[in-house]
Amino acid sequence: MKYFSDIKDKYRQVIRDKAIEKAEVRIILCDRDLSEFTEEELEIVVQEEERKIYSAIKEKGVLAVLAVLGIGVFG
């Protein structure tokens, strides 16, 4: 069971790292400096980016299942 727990932790960490990268880009595009944000504000931005990533993963998963079943979404 530890093996699956390790995989789950690595999966979450990869998504967290990607969310942090996207949050940094988002902050740069706002023309604000990273130091202008409090820890809570930064955490909120990162959590929003994590939710977007999880949502995209779920959406792509559904599309993959439909493709395997031969159900066209765009046709």
N, C-alpha and C positions, 0 to 999 in steps of 0.2 A: 504493500500500500504506500510505502514511503516513495516509491518510484513515481506513482501518479501524483502525489503531493508535490514532489520536486518539479514535475512537468508543469503543473498548475501554477506554481510559484514563478517559474521562469516565464510562462505565458503572460501572467499578470505584470511582471516586471518589464517585459518587452513592450507591452501596451502602455504602461506607465511612462517609460522612456520616450516612446513616440508621442504621447500626449504632452510631455514636457517640451519636446522639440516644437510641436505645433503651437503650444502656448507662447513660447519665446518668439516665434514668428509673428503671432497675433499681436503681441505686445509691441514689437518693433514696428509693425504696420500702423499701430495707434499713435506713433510718434511720442511714446512715453518711455522713460527710462525704467529699467527693471527695479532700481532702487526706490522708485516712487510708490511701489506697491507694498502693502503689508503682507505678512505671511498668509493671513486668511484670504486676502484677495487673490494671491497667487494660487493658493490651493483651490479656490473656486474656479479659476480659469483652467487649471489643469484638470479638475473633475469634469468640467464641461467638455473639454477635448477628449477625455476618456469616454464619456457617454457617446460622443459622436463616433469614435472608433468602434465601440461595441455595437452601436446601431448599424454602422456600415458592414461589420462582420456578419451580423444577423441577416441583413438584407441580402448580402451576397450568398449566404448559406441557403436562403429560401430560393433564390434564383437558380443556384446549382442543383437543388433537389428537383425543381420544376424541369430543368434541362435534362436531368437523368430520367425523369418520368416521360419526357418527350412532350411536355406541355409548353407551347410557345407563348411567351408573354407579349412579344412585339409583332406577332403575325396573325 
